[in-house]
Each structure stands twice: as structure tokens, then as C-alpha cells.
Amino acid sequence: MTLAGTVKHNSCNTSFYRYEGLEHTSQCVDYIKSNGVNVGCTFPSLESSDYKDFFVCVNGSSESKPIRSSYFIFQLQNIVKPLPPDYLNLTVKNIFEINLKWSIPKGPIPAKCFIYEVVLTGDETSWMTTTTENEIHIPRTSNESQQLCFLIRSKVNIYCSEDGLWSEWSDEECWIV
């Protein structure tokens, strides 16, 4: 599970965290970096994302000026970046109908809490849709592309989170006529 936040300045940032069920405060050991700066943290041992307070202290050092520690309290479900679907199954019923189904992302987030963004690209076209189901049916016309490729990403929906973060994109799955 990844929790992402942004602290913007040219320094060496460290993050400490604590949440309900964790016996002591811990330091992030798997930072997410952007241009060499720590901007988030991956927490592999987080068991649940349901409505718990998550306490974060960010401190650091800078060659140019002292940096004051910053303290934040988050609700876990609002800052979780889910994993992308890792299994795409493309079924061609006939040349005019394609069914795409994918796995529900791994982790503690319930299946009902996901929304998905699907990108379809053809020879010269691109199409995007959003769905709450982990399956879509795509009708085709006879003059469409000879190759179709799909990418999918996931996000926690508005019923389970105030403002979820999109996952990374899945591996691309392609079908060639």
C-alpha cells in the first residue's frame, strides 16, 4: 500500500508515522522519490485503510536554511494509492465484440470501493472510460483498428474516500486481428 504526500523544498526529508494498532512510532524505510526528493512513502505492513487516524511527522535538513518539522493527521482511506489491476483478461467473442476483465487490486481495500479508468488505443484512435465494475464489453465496427491495446488503473471511489489517488497503470494488454 502506498501513501503519498508532497513536501516541496530542496532538502533531505524524513517521515515518521504512527497509526492505531502500531505499538510505536516508525520511520519510513521505502520512500517515493521525485527528482531526488522524498515525496511519499510505501507502507507494506499496513493491514487496513478503513477510517483510522494516521499521524505523520516530516522533518529534514537543508543546506540553505533550517527546516521546521511538520505534523499531519490523515484519514488512511483518503491518502491510499492502490495497486493497479495486475491481471487483464481479453476475450474476443467475435470480431465485433470484445470483453475485457481485470483483477481487483490486491490489498485491504474492499472491492466495492474501487473505480477504474480504462484506456483503449487502436491504430489511430484512443478512447477512455471510467467504470465501477472490473469488466467492460466493447463493441467494434468492421472499419476499426487491426490492433487494440488496453491499460487500466484504479482509485478509491468517493463513497469510501474523500479524494482518492490513482494507481499506476497496469501492464498493457493487446489484441491483434
N, C-alpha and C positions, 0 to 999 in steps of 0.2 A: 504494500500500500504506500502511496506517495502522498505526502503533504507538501504543498508548495506555497511559498510566500516570497515576497520580494523585499530585499533591503538594498537600496541603491546608494553605494558610495565606493570609492576605491580603497578597499581595506581587506583585512583578513577577518571574516565573520565566523563566529561560533554560535551554535544554537544548543540550548539546554531545554529539556521538556519534562513534563510530568502530567499524568492523567490518572483518573480513577482506576484503581487496580494495580498501578505500578508502585512498588514499595518505596522507591527513592527517585530523585531527580537524575536524569541521564543526559549525556551529551550525544548529539547526532554523530554517527560514525559513517554514514553514507550520504554525503552532500550532493545536491543537484547544483551544477555549476553553469554559469553563463559568463563568457569572457573572463574566466579565471576567478569569478566572484561566487561565493556560496549564496544561492538564491532560494534554496529549499532543501528538504531532507526526505529520504526514503526510510520508512519505519517498517521493517519486515516482521516485527513481532506484535504489531497491533492486532488485537483479536476482533474488536468490534468498532464500528463507526457510528453507533447509534447514540446521539444526543448526550454525549459526555463533554464536560469541560476539558479542554486541552490547554495547558499552561506552557508558554514559551518565553524564554529569556534569550535575547540576541545581544551578544556583546562582541567586541572586536578590537582591533588595533589599526592605526593608520600612521603613516609617516608624517602626514601633514598636520593633523590635529587630534586631540583626544576624542574618543567616541563614548557617549553615554550609553549604558545598557538600556535596552527597550524591552518592555514586558507586554505580552499579549495574552488574551484569553479567547480561545476559539471554541466553537462547537465543532466536533470532529466531522460530522456529516457535511459541513459547509466548506471544508478545505481538502477533502479527499480527492485525489486524482486517480480514478480507477484504471485498472489494466485494460488494454484493448482486447476485443474478442480474439482468441488465438486459434480458432478453427472455423474455416469457411467451407461450406459445402455447396457447390454449384451443381444443380441438376437441370438438364435440358430435357423438357418433356417432349418437345418437338422444336423445329427451327423457329417457331413463332412464340414460344413460351419458355421462360427461364425462371427457376426457383432458386433463391439464394437464402441459405440458413446459416447461422453462426452460433458459436458457443456464447453462453453468458459469461462475462468476465469473472475470473477467479477472485476470491476474497470474501470478506464478511458482508458485503453489500447485498441485500435481498434482490432477487431478480425483478420484482415489481418496481424497483427504484431506478431502473435504467432507462435512458433514452439513447437512441443510436442515430448516427449520421452515416449515410451510405453515399459513396461517390461511384458513379458508373462512368467509365470512359470508353469510347469507341474509336474508330479510325479518325474521325474528325469532330466528334461530339463529346460533350461532358454533361452529366446530369447529376443532381444531388437531391436527396430526400432525407427526411427525418421520420423516425418511427419509434414506437414504444415496444414493438414486437421484435423478436430476434429472427424474423423471416420476412421476406418480401417476394412477390410474384411480379415478374417483368414481362409485359407483352412486347413482341417485336413485330415490325412490319418487314416485308420482303426486301426493301431497299436499304435496310440499316447496315451497320458496320459488320465486317467479317471477323472482328475480334472485339470482345467485351472484357473489360477488367474492372474489378471491384475493390474498394477499400472501405473499411468500417472503423468507426471509433465510438466510444461510449462516454456517457456522462451521467451523474446522478441527477434525476429529474427534480422539478420544482416542488413535488409533493413530499420528497424526502430530504431536500436540502434547499437553503436559500438561494444559492448560486453555485452550482457545481462546476467543476473543471473538466474539460475534455481530455480524454486519454490520448495517448499516441495513436497513430493509425495502425491498423492491422497489417499483416503482410498482404501483398496484392494477390488476388486470385483472378485468373484469366480463362476465358473460353474462346476457342478459335473455331470458326465454322469449318 
